[in-house]
Amino acid sequence: MKATQVDLNADLGEGAPNDRELLQLISSANISCGAHAGDADSIRAALQNAVEFGVVVGAHPSYPDREHMGRRSLDIPINELRDSILRQLKYLCDMASSEGARVCHVKAHGALYNDMATDQALAEKFCDWVREFDSRLTVVGLAGSALLQTARVFGIRTRAEAFVDRRYQTDGTLVPRSQPDALIHDADAAIKQALSIIKHGYLMTVTGQRLSVNAETFCVHGDTPEALLFASRLVTSLREEGIRIAS
């Protein structure tokens, strides 16, 4: 069945220059909680702009690792990680409330996101923390991941995500950023991948194999130089297909 509506999201509040422009194109924003990037000013601005443009707000927590922008797996005591995640969620929710916004979903950032895609035990812990903080939150995670499977078992609403600007491995995980072909820099290739998932339910992996992907939301990374171009091109392409952008 052809999609008539898709959610387009971006990771924002990280200090990148195009947040406001992206928020005029997307339907959901995953806003930094300050542990990997961004500061109070950039986070507050993202929240204010999200409210202005009617964009749904979500929390974007991470490993507490600003030095590596949350893109390095941290082997820290689980209680320490729990406390950090809960502090991050509270920080963003409190700031959102002060700006007239409500946090509706949570999407982990970087290495934490990727680790939970395959680490069942970590996914269970994260779901415990989300449910402890606010059981109404929707968990956004990689389509087909251990995190989404676990969240459903825990009775948490989920949203399966695919990426416009990242390449995939044959097991459905993302190509690590340490590899040169992890990111898609060509707009035509990025739009082709997104439309293939939306219209046909599959993409081509980095090794040229077909991979089935069932996704409800599509991410453009706000901190990449091509983010605004990709989002603009994708919105135009979807409109031409009669598909509207909505959370």
HURA-V880925 format. One record per helix or strand of 3 or more residues. SS is the DSSP state (@ for helix, = for strand). FROM is the first residue (numbers start at 0). LEN is the number of residues. Records with the same first field share a line. If there is no record, write none. Layout:
SS: FROM-LEN / FROM-LEN
//
This chain:
=: 4-8 / 27-5 / 55-5 / 102-5 / 137-5 / 157-6 / 201-3 / 209-3 / 216-5
@: 18-5 / 39-14 / 77-21 / 109-9 / 119-15 / 145-8 / 186-14 / 226-14
//
